[in-house]
Amino acid sequence: MWTIRLDKYLSSLWLVSRRNIKKFIKTKSILLNWEYVNKSDIKVNIWDKILFRDLKWNIYNFEVLKNFVVLLHKPAWYVSSDIDEGKYFSYKKLLQDCPYKKVLKVAWRLDVDTEGLLVLSDNGNFIHKLISPKKKVEKIYYVETLEKISKSDIEIFQKWINIWDCVCMPANVYNFEKLKEVIGDLETLWQIPINLLKWNDKLILWIYEWKYHQIKRMFQKLWNKVLYLKRLKVWKFELGDLKKWEWKIVKNFD
């Protein structure tokens, strides 16, 4: 059975920072199994009942947490499947301290060599809606390519592209110079490794569907090659300040 430190568990739910949890312990604002908590490193497990009272005396009970989303910053060389594949570990190896990892499923997988945002949830209906082609969910990527992309290439992306065995919906491509006017969020900009491959073309790509190796095959169609790929955003979920290998739970959805 998994166990996790109380301070780490509460901070992962965005309810309190690990730095400030001692303040709430001193004011008797946290109860574990109906008893006041007196230290922050106490271990809790899935059977424990935790009550957290903020300064306004609102009570949060997350004995049972349902319909939630976990954001994971996946590094390269981890697979997006629930089990290991060959020499590559599953993304779930990065969720060892997540009490809900067994019930999480992935919306919009990432290739093994691709970094960035994985959106996970316990709600199958929510995931189905998120990945449905009819919903045209926005996904934003940072891309580095071997060859410079031309204006005519960008125009091709904005049309229906035939990538041999399927046709991709129109996508939006922006040169790196327009990055700040396209993505104004400084936390998201922080996630872009602008010094990684200085000699390659740097792009921001919007797509609204998901097909097997879609982005790489779209550039192959233009006789180009993707050298680095990172997903920054899916729908309303962004990497923000989430570092590689880190995860966090975001608020419940309806």
Helices and strands as residue ranges (DSSP letters): E 4-5, H 6-12, H 21-26, E 30-32, E 35-36, E 43-44, E 50-53, E 59-61, E 69-74, E 78-79, E 89-90, G 91-95, G 101-103, E 105-107, E 115-121, H 124-131, G 133-135, E 139-145, H 151-157, E 161-162, E 167-168, E 172-175, G 176-178, H 179-182, H 186-189, E 201-207, H 214-221, E 226-234, E 237-238, E 247-250
